Amino acid sequence: MKNLVLRTVTGVAFVAVMTACILYSPNTMWLLFLAITALTTWEFTGLVNKQPGVRVIRPMAVCAAVLLYTAFSYMECDLPESRLLLAPWLLCNILILAEELYLGHNKPLDSWAYAMMAQIYIAVPFTLLTVMDDRIYVMAIFLFLWCNDSGAYCTGSLIGRHKLCPRVSPGKTWEGSIGGCVLALACAAVMWHVSPAALTLPEWLGFALITVVAGTVGDLVESLFKRKLGIKDSGNILPGHGGMLDRFDSSLLAIPAVAAYLFLLETLWSLL
């Protein structure tokens, strides 16, 4: 009972902070995802460092991820100094490669790969949020993911029978996934009523479907990652919810998928 209360309080606070920062202003949203990028990268590199012979220099990896996020989000704003911000990011990556020449780690290739993966897997998705045309799209991604999680949990608990991916996540079922998808699609219909000028109803439904499918894959990818490391939670920064990766695993694949979808829509609109 105590754990349920803790989980509920943390969940409500998490949703409130996310919603407030995304909707209040572009600056608060930018700062929110800057912090999330740094914390998630720090957590990820700490987990991979538990493997024998792997030693990613965590401050350097976090610095590279933050510089990537900052440089490319500023480039989208077309500011004169935006290209200059690429210089420290490039230098940081050179240092990540060069440091292995002197540190003498047993698996330098693995350390390099994980340092670069942190940027691709974590920093790039959150950077893509800053280049979306409207913050309503950013809010929608998380609303659809939250609806999917809630719907999948409730439906799966009640009627879940057929395992979705038993090798990686025995608790997930096809019935739960379908229930989560239906709730996300219902939320998409609400979003269309709230913001009909942003997208048409079919476009909102496609948005939700892509978010749910990619988000589910993202959840399974992180489950495989944790299973291979032999851990249950990626961290404990969010009481009752685990770590940053546990909370944002779905979004790390959903965001790039949605970005590709929106870029495709923009291209089609320009041709019409």
TORLUM-616330 format. One record per residue (C-alpha): x, y, z; residue in one letter; residue number from 1. Coordinates in pm, 1 decimal, always signed. Layout:
REM TORLUM-616330
SITE        xx        yy        zz  code  pos
SITE         X         Y         Z     A  NUM
...
//
This chain:
REM TORLUM-616330
SITE        xx        yy        zz  code  pos
SITE      +0.0      +0.0      +0.0     M    1
SITE    +284.4    +234.8     +93.0     K    2
SITE    +457.6    +165.4    -239.4     N    3
SITE    +133.5    +232.4    -430.4     L    4
SITE     +94.3    +572.5    -259.7     V    5
SITE    +457.6    +657.4    -333.0     L    6
SITE    +421.3    +549.5    -695.4     R    7
SITE    +101.5    +753.8    -736.0     T    8
SITE    +247.8   +1069.6    -581.3     V    9
SITE    +562.0   +1041.5    -795.9     T   10
SITE    +354.9    +977.1   -1108.7     G   11
SITE    +127.6   +1276.6   -1051.9     V   12
SITE    +424.7   +1504.2    -979.2     A   13
SITE    +607.3   +1375.9   -1287.5     F   14
SITE    +310.5   +1439.9   -1518.7     V   15
SITE    +250.7   +1784.0   -1364.9     A   16
SITE    +613.3   +1894.6   -1410.2     V   17
SITE    +634.4   +1757.7   -1765.2     M   18
SITE    +306.2   +1919.9   -1870.7     T   19
SITE    +382.9   +2254.9   -1709.2     A   20
SITE    +733.0   +2279.7   -1858.9     C   21
SITE    +621.8   +2178.0   -2209.2     I   22
SITE    +322.6   +2411.3   -2226.0     L   23
SITE    +450.1   +2713.4   -2030.4     Y   24
SITE    +709.3   +2834.9   -2280.8     S   25
SITE    +967.1   +2711.6   -2535.2     P   26
SITE   +1242.7   +2801.7   -2286.9     N   27
SITE   +1105.3   +2588.5   -2004.1     T   28
SITE   +1057.9   +2298.4   -2244.5     M   29
SITE   +1414.1   +2337.7   -2370.5     W   30
SITE   +1553.7   +2339.4   -2016.8     L   31
SITE   +1339.7   +2040.9   -1918.0     L   32
SITE   +1473.1   +1819.8   -2194.3     F   33
SITE   +1827.5   +1947.3   -2146.3     L   34
SITE   +1810.4   +1820.2   -1787.2     A   35
SITE   +1647.8   +1494.7   -1897.1     I   36
SITE   +1918.7   +1441.8   -2160.8     T   37
SITE   +2195.8   +1491.0   -1903.4     A   38
SITE   +2037.9   +1272.2   -1633.7     L   39
SITE   +1944.3    +990.7   -1872.4     T   40
SITE   +2291.5    +985.5   -2030.0     T   41
SITE   +2452.7    +976.1   -1685.2     W   42
SITE   +2232.3    +683.7   -1586.2     E   43
SITE   +2289.2    +495.0   -1913.6     F   44
SITE   +2668.4    +525.3   -1895.2     T   45
SITE   +2664.6    +415.6   -1532.0     G   46
SITE   +2476.8     +99.5   -1628.7     L   47
SITE   +2703.2      +4.2   -1920.0     V   48
SITE   +3009.0     +62.1   -1700.5     N   49
SITE   +2897.9    -233.3   -1487.1     K   50
SITE   +3005.8    -465.0   -1766.3     Q   51
SITE   +3356.2    -613.0   -1730.1     P   52
SITE   +3616.3    -416.4   -1922.5     G   53
SITE   +3382.7    -132.3   -2022.5     V   54
SITE   +3468.2    +211.0   -1888.4     R   55
SITE   +3289.8    +507.4   -2043.6     V   56
SITE   +3408.4    +838.9   -1899.1     I   57
SITE   +3068.6    +950.6   -1777.4     R   58
SITE   +3124.4   +1329.9   -1748.7     P   59
SITE   +3263.8   +1333.3   -2103.2     M   60
SITE   +2968.5   +1134.3   -2239.3     A   61
SITE   +2718.7   +1364.0   -2065.2     V   62
SITE   +2903.5   +1669.0   -2193.9     C   63
SITE   +2889.0   +1535.8   -2551.6     A   64
SITE   +2516.4   +1459.4   -2524.0     A   65
SITE   +2436.0   +1803.1   -2379.8     V   66
SITE   +2647.5   +1979.3   -2642.3     L   67
SITE   +2473.6   +1783.4   -2919.1     L   68
SITE   +2132.1   +1880.4   -2779.6     Y   69
SITE   +2233.3   +2244.5   -2743.4     T   70
SITE   +2408.6   +2282.3   -3079.0     A   71
SITE   +2138.5   +2132.2   -3295.9     F   72
SITE   +1848.5   +2297.2   -3115.4     S   73
SITE   +2019.6   +2634.9   -3161.9     Y   74
SITE   +2082.3   +2556.9   -3529.2     M   75
SITE   +1707.2   +2515.0   -3572.7     E   76
SITE   +1664.7   +2868.8   -3439.7     C   77
SITE   +1903.0   +2984.5   -3716.0     D   78
SITE   +2109.8   +3193.9   -3474.4     L   79
SITE   +2448.9   +3326.6   -3593.8     P   80
SITE   +2639.3   +3151.6   -3311.6     E   81
SITE   +2470.4   +2815.1   -3368.0     S   82
SITE   +2746.4   +2677.4   -3590.7     R   83
SITE   +3005.1   +2782.7   -3334.5     L   84
SITE   +2835.1   +2554.5   -3080.9     L   85
SITE   +2921.3   +2257.5   -3300.8     L   86
SITE   +3291.5   +2309.2   -3230.1     A   87
SITE   +3290.3   +2199.7   -2862.7     P   88
SITE   +3069.0   +1901.6   -2947.7     W   89
SITE   +3309.8   +1788.5   -3219.1     L   90
SITE   +3609.0   +1839.9   -2988.6     L   91
SITE   +3437.1   +1645.8   -2713.5     C   92
SITE   +3391.7   +1346.5   -2943.5     N   93
SITE   +3756.8   +1365.6   -3050.5     I   94
SITE   +3854.4   +1352.8   -2682.5     L   95
SITE   +3624.9   +1054.2   -2622.6     I   96
SITE   +3813.1    +865.7   -2894.3     L   97
SITE   +4159.4    +989.6   -2795.6     A   98
SITE   +4129.5    +919.6   -2424.7     E   99
SITE   +4122.5    +543.8   -2484.7     E  100
SITE   +4477.1    +565.2   -2620.8     L  101
SITE   +4604.0    +643.0   -2271.6     Y  102
SITE   +4353.5    +496.6   -2027.4     L  103
SITE   +4432.8    +132.4   -2106.6     G  104
SITE   +4081.0      -8.6   -2071.7     H  105
SITE   +4028.8    -373.2   -2168.0     N  106
SITE   +3748.3    -301.4   -2417.0     K  107
SITE   +3809.8     +37.5   -2578.1     P  108
SITE   +3586.5     -44.8   -2875.6     L  109
SITE   +3294.1    -116.6   -2642.5     D  110
SITE   +3360.6    +202.1   -2446.5     S  111
SITE   +3364.3    +406.1   -2768.8     W  112
SITE   +3047.4    +237.8   -2893.8     A  113
SITE   +2853.8    +303.3   -2572.2     Y  114
SITE   +2969.4    +667.1   -2556.8     A  115
SITE   +2845.8    +724.1   -2912.0     M  116
SITE   +2530.2    +522.1   -2853.6     M  117
SITE   +2437.3    +750.6   -2563.0     A  118
SITE   +2431.1   +1042.5   -2805.6     Q  119
SITE   +2230.9    +859.1   -3073.5     I  120
SITE   +1993.6    +672.9   -2842.5     Y  121
SITE   +1929.8    +952.9   -2591.8     I  122
SITE   +2044.0   +1298.1   -2707.5     A  123
SITE   +1917.5   +1279.4   -3066.8     V  124
SITE   +1554.3   +1194.3   -2976.1     P  125
SITE   +1528.6   +1475.6   -2721.9     F  126
SITE   +1694.9   +1714.6   -2967.2     T  127
SITE   +1425.5   +1630.2   -3223.3     L  128
SITE   +1162.7   +1763.4   -2981.8     L  129
SITE   +1316.5   +2110.1   -3007.1     T  130
SITE   +1280.5   +2118.9   -3387.3     V  131
SITE    +910.5   +2030.4   -3398.0     M  132
SITE    +696.4   +2314.8   -3527.5     D  133
SITE    +447.8   +2319.5   -3241.3     D  134
SITE    +475.3   +2225.0   -2873.6     R  135
SITE    +133.9   +2059.9   -2904.5     I  136
SITE    +310.6   +1777.2   -3091.3     Y  137
SITE    +555.7   +1730.2   -2804.8     V  138
SITE    +272.2   +1721.9   -2553.5     M  139
SITE     +78.6   +1478.7   -2772.3     A  140
SITE    +367.9   +1229.7   -2784.7     I  141
SITE    +374.1   +1201.0   -2407.9     F  142
SITE      -4.7   +1201.6   -2372.1     L  143
SITE     -32.2    +912.1   -2617.9     F  144
SITE    +247.3    +721.6   -2441.8     L  145
SITE     +85.2    +773.9   -2101.8     W  146
SITE    -253.1    +660.8   -2238.1     C  147
SITE     -88.8    +358.5   -2395.4     N  148
SITE     +83.1    +263.0   -2070.1     D  149
SITE    -236.7    +302.9   -1866.6     S  150
SITE    -456.4    +123.2   -2118.4     G  151
SITE    -206.9    -159.8   -2165.2     A  152
SITE    -172.3    -212.4   -1790.1     Y  153
SITE    -547.7    -217.4   -1721.5     C  154
SITE    -640.4    -429.2   -2024.0     T  155
SITE    -350.4    -667.0   -1977.9     G  156
SITE    -431.8    -715.6   -1609.0     S  157
SITE    -795.4    -798.0   -1688.2     L  158
SITE    -785.2   -1007.6   -2004.7     I  159
SITE    -418.6   -1045.6   -2101.4     G  160
SITE    -345.2   -1399.0   -2224.2     R  161
SITE    -116.7   -1395.9   -2527.4     H  162
SITE    +241.8   -1286.3   -2461.4     K  163
SITE    +375.4   -1004.3   -2676.5     L  164
SITE    +748.2   -1079.2   -2639.5     C  165
SITE    +801.6   -1340.9   -2367.2     P  166
SITE   +1178.8   -1364.1   -2418.8     R  167
SITE   +1223.0    -999.9   -2322.5     V  168
SITE    +915.7    -895.7   -2121.0     S  169
SITE    +694.6   -1182.9   -2000.8     P  170
SITE    +440.3    -945.2   -1849.1     G  171
SITE    +338.2    -772.3   -2171.6     K  172
SITE     +47.2    -914.1   -2371.4     T  173
SITE    -109.0    -851.9   -2710.3     W  174
SITE    -441.2    -777.9   -2542.1     E  175
SITE    -276.2    -513.3   -2324.7     G  176
SITE    -104.1    -355.7   -2624.2     S  177
SITE    -431.1    -338.1   -2817.0     I  178
SITE    -608.6    -185.4   -2516.9     G  179
SITE    -336.2     +76.1   -2481.9     G  180
SITE    -355.0    +155.1   -2852.4     C  181
SITE    -732.4    +202.2   -2840.1     V  182
SITE    -702.5    +446.3   -2549.3     L  183
SITE    -427.2    +640.0   -2729.9     A  184
SITE    -643.0    +661.7   -3044.0     L  185
SITE    -930.7    +794.9   -2832.5     A  186
SITE    -692.7   +1054.7   -2692.3     C  187
SITE    -594.3   +1144.7   -3051.7     A  188
SITE    -961.1   +1214.5   -3130.8     A  189
SITE    -971.0   +1447.7   -2830.4     V  190
SITE    -653.1   +1618.9   -2950.5     M  191
SITE    -819.2   +1680.2   -3287.1     W  192
SITE   -1107.1   +1859.6   -3112.1     H  193
SITE    -860.4   +2059.8   -2901.4     V  194
SITE    -630.4   +2152.1   -3190.7     S  195
SITE    -807.6   +2092.3   -3523.7     P  196
SITE    -581.2   +2339.8   -3703.5     A  197
SITE    -265.9   +2138.8   -3630.8     A  198
SITE    -362.7   +1810.5   -3798.8     L  199
SITE    -670.6   +1647.3   -3948.6     T  200
SITE    -840.0   +1360.4   -3763.5     L  201
SITE    -676.8   +1087.5   -3979.0     P  202
SITE    -338.9   +1256.1   -3929.3     E  203
SITE    -388.3   +1267.5   -3552.5     W  204
SITE    -486.2    +899.0   -3551.9     L  205
SITE    -175.7    +813.7   -3756.1     G  206
SITE     +31.5   +1019.7   -3511.5     F  207
SITE    -105.7    +819.9   -3216.8     A  208
SITE     -63.1    +483.1   -3388.1     L  209
SITE    +301.1    +551.2   -3476.1     I  210
SITE    +367.7    +675.7   -3122.5     T  211
SITE    +218.5    +363.0   -2967.5     V  212
SITE    +393.7    +113.7   -3196.3     V  213
SITE    +735.7    +280.4   -3172.6     A  214
SITE    +688.2    +339.5   -2799.2     G  215
SITE    +612.7     -27.7   -2737.2     T  216
SITE    +925.2    -127.3   -2929.9     V  217
SITE   +1123.8    +126.3   -2726.3     G  218
SITE    +991.7     -25.4   -2404.3     D  219
SITE   +1094.0    -373.6   -2519.7     L  220
SITE   +1439.1    -252.3   -2628.3     V  221
SITE   +1505.4    -114.3   -2279.8     E  222
SITE   +1372.6    -435.8   -2124.1     S  223
SITE   +1623.9    -633.6   -2332.9     L  224
SITE   +1898.7    -391.3   -2228.6     F  225
SITE   +1816.6    -439.1   -1859.5     K  226
SITE   +1778.8    -815.6   -1896.5     R  227
SITE   +2125.7    -842.8   -2050.1     K  228
SITE   +2266.9    -638.7   -1761.9     L  229
SITE   +2073.9    -845.7   -1505.7     G  230
SITE   +1891.8    -552.6   -1345.0     I  231
SITE   +1525.5    -482.7   -1270.6     K  232
SITE   +1525.9    -101.1   -1274.9     D  233
SITE   +1764.3    +135.4   -1449.1     S  234
SITE   +1786.4    +353.7   -1137.5     G  235
SITE   +1596.4    +494.5    -841.0     N  236
SITE   +1580.8    +866.1    -911.3     I  237
SITE   +1199.8    +848.5    -941.2     L  238
SITE   +1061.7    +676.8    -626.8     P  239
SITE    +830.0    +392.0    -722.8     G  240
SITE    +905.5    +433.0   -1094.3     H  241
SITE   +1273.3    +342.6   -1119.0     G  242
SITE   +1517.9    +547.4   -1321.2     G  243
SITE   +1520.4    +788.3   -1611.8     M  244
SITE   +1546.3    +511.7   -1871.4     L  245
SITE   +1251.0    +333.6   -1712.0     D  246
SITE   +1042.4    +648.7   -1752.9     R  247
SITE   +1157.2    +758.8   -2097.9     F  248
SITE   +1231.7    +424.9   -2269.4     D  249
SITE    +919.1    +441.6   -2486.6     S  250
SITE    +980.5    +800.4   -2591.2     S  251
SITE   +1337.3    +732.6   -2709.3     L  252
SITE   +1201.3    +549.3   -3013.1     L  253
SITE    +860.0    +716.4   -3033.7     A  254
SITE   +1009.4   +1065.2   -3078.2     I  255
SITE   +1221.3    +980.6   -3387.3     P  256
SITE    +930.1    +786.2   -3538.5     A  257
SITE    +691.8   +1079.2   -3489.2     V  258
SITE    +951.1   +1325.7   -3618.0     A  259
SITE    +985.3   +1119.8   -3937.2     A  260
SITE    +605.0   +1109.9   -3965.6     Y  261
SITE    +573.4   +1488.0   -3925.9     L  262
SITE    +856.5   +1553.8   -4171.5     F  263
SITE    +677.2   +1330.1   -4422.3     L  264
SITE    +348.5   +1515.2   -4368.8     L  265
SITE    +520.9   +1850.2   -4417.2     E  266
SITE    +669.9   +1725.7   -4743.8     T  267
SITE    +331.0   +1604.9   -4866.5     L  268
SITE    +165.9   +1935.1   -4767.6     W  269
SITE    +428.6   +2129.1   -4961.6     S  270
SITE    +356.5   +1924.8   -5273.7     L  271
SITE     -18.7   +1981.5   -5261.8     L  272
//
